[in-house]
């Protein structure tokens, strides 16, 4: 069973993925992060002000990403270089992802790439107020990535928000479950887990 998690920057995709992985730990889920498929910086689009835009579907190697996911879905292990922000190429780690009865995929362009969207058995869209997402991004990028507040706000206005409006939001209605990552998070997590447990049992029986 392949579950997909989509949401904007700072929406909590990684947190939800970790919660689901922990809940279903007896299945030893395969975790597939689309972040691991970013192209090298010299292949990235540069905007009219000379700033690199990582928030476009072309920022990722779609062909490689889809091929690896398909390989994992038919029960074959894959090797991928684990993405770490600002890490030089020789410091990135090659990891092996083993197949499992439960694969959890997360990423911005989950629905935009047909090869990913069509492989999903169940999809989750994380819904969070954009102001909350911005606050989380400001904290993360200043504390862990060394960005200035000004550069973060520039990216948010010119890259992140257009990405969300063009490549995420139009697919929201297609998701199987809308996860409200706010005061309703625990309630929605319990509901989501119940749905997934039922679907997993149905697949095991069939």
GULOGU-671752 format. One line per 5 residues: number of its first residue (from 0); for each residue x negated, y negated, z negated of C-alpha. Coordinates in nm, 4 decimals, always signed. Layout:
REM residues N
NUM = X Y Z | ... .
//
This chain:
REM residues 206
0 = +0.0000 +0.0000 +0.0000 | -0.1427 -0.3372 +0.1020 | -0.0369 -0.6428 -0.0981 | -0.1195 -0.9925 +0.0239 | -0.1553 -1.3054 -0.1890 .
5 = -0.1427 -1.6497 -0.0277 | -0.1503 -1.9952 -0.1817 | -0.3152 -2.3324 -0.1499 | -0.6468 -2.4367 -0.2979 | -0.6205 -2.4284 -0.6770 .
10 = -0.2902 -2.2405 -0.6740 | -0.4260 -1.9442 -0.8683 | -0.4785 -1.6736 -0.6051 | -0.7813 -1.5251 -0.7791 | -0.6126 -1.5315 -1.1191 .
15 = -0.3067 -1.3467 -0.9901 | -0.5273 -1.0977 -0.8083 | -0.7162 -1.0237 -1.1306 | -0.3918 -0.9825 -1.3274 | -0.2534 -0.7379 -1.0732 .
20 = -0.5826 -0.5479 -1.0559 | -0.5858 -0.5125 -1.4332 | -0.2214 -0.4031 -1.4492 | -0.2728 -0.1378 -1.1808 | -0.6232 -0.0440 -1.2922 .
25 = -0.5399 +0.3276 -1.3005 | -0.5151 +0.3090 -0.9191 | -0.8584 +0.1428 -0.8988 | -0.7315 -0.1146 -0.6467 | -0.9445 -0.2301 -0.3552 .
30 = -0.9868 -0.6083 -0.3715 | -1.0234 -0.7806 -0.0347 | -1.1110 -1.1499 -0.0446 | -1.0917 -1.3417 +0.2801 | -1.3500 -1.5858 +0.1395 .
35 = -1.6180 -1.3276 +0.2207 | -1.5709 -1.3953 +0.5912 | -1.6663 -1.7622 +0.6122 | -1.8915 -1.8339 +0.9072 | -2.2329 -1.9961 +0.8464 .
40 = -2.2154 -2.3716 +0.8017 | -2.3656 -2.4453 +1.1442 | -2.0596 -2.2798 +1.3033 | -1.8113 -2.4906 +1.1068 | -1.6027 -2.7734 +1.2509 .
45 = -1.7190 -3.1254 +1.1693 | -1.4555 -3.3987 +1.1433 | -1.4698 -3.7479 +1.2935 | -1.6615 -3.8742 +0.9897 | -1.9264 -3.6042 +1.0101 .
50 = -1.7857 -3.3993 +0.7208 | -1.7684 -3.0200 +0.7482 | -1.4110 -2.8904 +0.7385 | -1.3857 -2.5452 +0.5809 | -1.0046 -2.5601 +0.5769 .
55 = -0.9351 -2.4435 +0.9300 | -0.8552 -2.0909 +1.0519 | -1.1686 -2.1114 +1.2691 | -1.3814 -2.1374 +0.9517 | -1.3538 -1.7609 +0.9032 .
60 = -1.4642 -1.4755 +1.1271 | -1.1127 -1.3545 +1.2027 | -1.2185 -1.0623 +1.4215 | -1.4582 -0.9219 +1.1623 | -1.2093 -0.9802 +0.8816 .
65 = -0.9214 -0.8025 +1.0568 | -1.1454 -0.5154 +1.1650 | -1.2680 -0.4548 +0.8097 | -0.9152 -0.4674 +0.6680 | -0.7955 -0.2148 +0.9243 .
70 = -1.0882 +0.0113 +0.8439 | -1.0097 -0.0079 +0.4725 | -0.6407 +0.0604 +0.5377 | -0.7175 +0.3927 +0.7082 | -0.9254 +0.5094 +0.4143 .
75 = -1.2757 +0.4120 +0.5205 | -1.5127 +0.2086 +0.2993 | -1.6449 -0.1256 +0.4208 | -1.9550 -0.3298 +0.3472 | -1.9296 -0.7052 +0.3212 .
80 = -2.1529 -0.9874 +0.2037 | -1.9930 -1.1350 -0.1075 | -1.9327 -1.5070 -0.0714 | -2.0701 -1.7473 -0.3301 | -2.0354 -2.1208 -0.2780 .
85 = -2.3639 -2.2921 -0.1832 | -2.5629 -1.9696 -0.2168 | -2.8470 -1.9398 +0.0364 | -2.8122 -1.6452 +0.2775 | -3.0876 -1.4419 +0.1100 .
90 = -2.9100 -1.4659 -0.2266 | -2.5758 -1.3258 -0.1136 | -2.5023 -0.9690 -0.2181 | -2.3927 -0.6870 +0.0105 | -2.1082 -0.5021 -0.1602 .
95 = -1.9175 -0.1864 -0.0718 | -1.5384 -0.1891 -0.0999 | -1.3945 +0.1590 -0.1307 | -1.0467 +0.2529 -0.0080 | -0.7621 +0.2931 -0.2545 .
100 = -0.3911 +0.3668 -0.2612 | -0.3536 -0.0014 -0.3489 | -0.5301 -0.2772 -0.1560 | -0.4918 -0.6395 -0.2685 | -0.5768 -0.9052 -0.0108 .
105 = -0.6021 -1.2752 -0.0918 | -0.6747 -1.5791 +0.1184 | -0.5579 -1.9043 +0.2701 | -0.4807 -1.7693 +0.6153 | -0.3064 -1.4506 +0.5066 .
110 = +0.0004 -1.5195 +0.7224 | -0.1683 -1.7188 +0.9971 | -0.3856 -1.4301 +1.1183 | -0.1464 -1.1819 +1.2894 | -0.3865 -0.8931 +1.2280 .
115 = -0.3652 -0.9525 +0.8532 | +0.0034 -1.0438 +0.8351 | +0.1099 -0.7347 +1.0288 | -0.0891 -0.5026 +0.8033 | +0.0854 -0.6080 +0.4821 .
120 = +0.3388 -0.3940 +0.3001 | +0.4266 -0.6757 +0.0603 | +0.3363 -1.0445 +0.0477 | +0.3264 -1.3035 -0.2285 | +0.3235 -1.6809 -0.1843 .
125 = +0.2023 -1.8754 -0.4877 | +0.4063 -2.1909 -0.5369 | +0.2467 -2.4673 -0.7440 | +0.2991 -2.8424 -0.7522 | +0.0379 -3.0056 -0.5295 .
130 = -0.0659 -3.2479 -0.8048 | -0.1482 -2.9505 -1.0275 | -0.3488 -2.7909 -0.7481 | -0.5447 -3.1135 -0.7016 | -0.6199 -3.1392 -1.0746 .
135 = -0.7505 -2.7807 -1.0741 | -0.9644 -2.8457 -0.7679 | -1.1064 -3.1641 -0.9173 | -1.2085 -2.9787 -1.2302 | -1.3516 -2.6768 -1.0450 .
140 = -1.5461 -2.8650 -0.7799 | -1.6948 -3.1163 -1.0215 | -1.7840 -2.8629 -1.2895 | -1.9045 -2.5686 -1.0818 | -1.9880 -2.7059 -0.7363 .
145 = -2.1375 -3.0442 -0.8116 | -1.9046 -3.2454 -0.5897 | -1.8267 -3.6076 -0.6682 | -1.4672 -3.7069 -0.7348 | -1.4723 -3.9195 -0.4198 .
150 = -1.5810 -3.6320 -0.1942 | -1.3195 -3.4009 -0.3474 | -1.0432 -3.6532 -0.2867 | -1.1662 -3.7042 +0.0702 | -1.1514 -3.3283 +0.1365 .
155 = -0.8122 -3.3054 -0.0274 | -0.6592 -3.5781 +0.1874 | -0.8288 -3.4965 +0.5183 | -0.8851 -3.1201 +0.5067 | -0.7023 -2.9382 +0.2267 .
160 = -0.3579 -3.0983 +0.2539 | -0.3365 -3.0697 +0.6358 | -0.4464 -2.7063 +0.6043 | -0.1703 -2.6371 +0.3533 | +0.0956 -2.8109 +0.5634 .
165 = -0.0091 -2.6508 +0.8923 | -0.1252 -2.3000 +0.8053 | +0.0368 -2.2035 +0.4742 | +0.3624 -2.3849 +0.4065 | +0.5324 -2.2846 +0.7362 .
170 = +0.5041 -1.9198 +0.6313 | +0.6370 -1.9610 +0.2789 | +0.9863 -1.8382 +0.3710 | +0.8376 -1.5205 +0.5213 | +0.6830 -1.4067 +0.1928 .
175 = +0.8460 -1.1181 +0.0096 | +0.8018 -1.2900 -0.3255 | +0.7531 -1.6529 -0.4343 | +0.5353 -1.6612 -0.7446 | +0.5840 -1.9772 -0.9495 .
180 = +0.2470 -2.0339 -1.1127 | +0.3677 -2.2759 -1.3793 | +0.5755 -2.2292 -1.6944 | +0.7488 -1.9422 -1.5124 | +0.4245 -1.7524 -1.4430 .
185 = +0.4659 -1.4784 -1.7053 | +0.8303 -1.4281 -1.6158 | +0.7507 -1.4050 -1.2450 | +0.4546 -1.1754 -1.3083 | +0.6765 -0.9301 -1.4949 .
190 = +0.9305 -0.9395 -1.2107 | +0.6604 -0.8965 -0.9476 | +0.5030 -0.6024 -1.1266 | +0.8425 -0.4324 -1.1556 | +0.9014 -0.4676 -0.7821 .
195 = +0.5552 -0.3367 -0.6949 | +0.5821 -0.0412 -0.9314 | +0.9094 +0.0620 -0.7679 | +0.7594 +0.0306 -0.4201 | +0.4529 +0.2297 -0.5182 .
200 = +0.6665 +0.5082 -0.6607 | +0.8738 +0.5140 -0.3428 | +0.5599 +0.5455 -0.1310 | +0.4251 +0.8256 -0.3500 | +0.7500 +1.0189 -0.3198 .
205 = +0.7642 +0.9776 +0.0573 .
//
